[in-house]
Amino acid sequence: MTKGLAFLVCMLIERAAATLLGILLHRQFNLPRFGAAVRCGAAAVIGTAATNPAIWAGFSGLEGW
């Protein structure tokens, strides 16, 4: 599996899980279900996009070690 495909699969899985949590917890957020789902899904995608490349860069440096 290439890094790009692994990144895409990771983002899709995390987005789906966060969207489901947003739907289930919409009352605690005091938002409609759709709004909570969109916000949680977007937060998961942004977080994954920000952290995965940094982690890969760090682990790539450890590969030769």
C-alpha positions as CSV (number, residue, x, y, z in Angstrom):
1,M,0.0,0.0,0.0
2,T,1.4,3.4,-0.9
3,K,1.6,6.3,1.5
4,G,-1.1,8.2,-0.4
5,L,-3.6,5.3,-0.3
6,A,-2.9,4.6,3.3
7,F,-3.4,8.3,4.1
8,L,-6.7,8.4,2.2
9,V,-8.0,5.2,3.9
10,C,-7.0,6.6,7.3
11,M,-8.8,9.9,6.6
12,L,-12.0,8.0,5.5
13,I,-12.1,5.8,8.5
14,E,-11.5,8.6,11.0
15,R,-14.0,10.8,9.3
16,A,-16.7,8.1,9.4
17,A,-16.0,7.4,13.1
18,A,-16.1,11.1,14.0
19,T,-19.2,11.7,12.0
20,L,-21.0,8.9,13.8
21,L,-19.9,10.3,17.1
22,G,-21.2,13.7,16.1
23,I,-24.5,12.2,15.3
24,L,-24.7,10.3,18.6
25,L,-23.5,13.3,20.7
26,H,-25.4,16.1,18.9
27,R,-27.4,17.0,22.1
28,Q,-24.3,17.5,24.1
29,F,-23.0,19.9,21.4
30,N,-26.4,21.6,21.3
31,L,-26.4,21.3,17.5
32,P,-28.6,19.6,15.0
33,R,-27.4,16.1,14.0
34,F,-26.2,17.2,10.6
35,G,-24.3,20.2,12.0
36,A,-22.6,18.1,14.6
37,A,-21.8,15.4,12.1
38,V,-20.2,17.8,9.7
39,R,-18.2,19.6,12.3
40,C,-16.9,16.4,13.9
41,G,-16.0,14.9,10.5
42,A,-14.2,18.0,9.4
43,A,-12.3,18.2,12.7
44,A,-11.1,14.6,12.2
45,V,-10.0,15.2,8.6
46,I,-8.2,18.4,9.5
47,G,-6.5,16.7,12.4
48,T,-5.4,13.7,10.4
49,A,-4.2,15.9,7.5
50,A,-2.1,17.9,10.0
51,T,-0.5,15.1,12.0
52,N,0.0,12.1,9.6
53,P,2.7,13.8,7.4
54,A,4.6,14.9,10.4
55,I,4.5,11.4,11.9
56,W,5.6,9.8,8.7
57,A,8.5,12.2,8.4
58,G,9.6,11.3,11.9
59,F,9.3,7.6,11.4
60,S,11.0,7.8,8.0
61,G,14.1,9.1,9.8
62,L,14.0,6.2,12.3
63,E,13.8,3.7,9.5
64,G,17.6,3.7,8.8
65,W,18.4,3.7,12.5
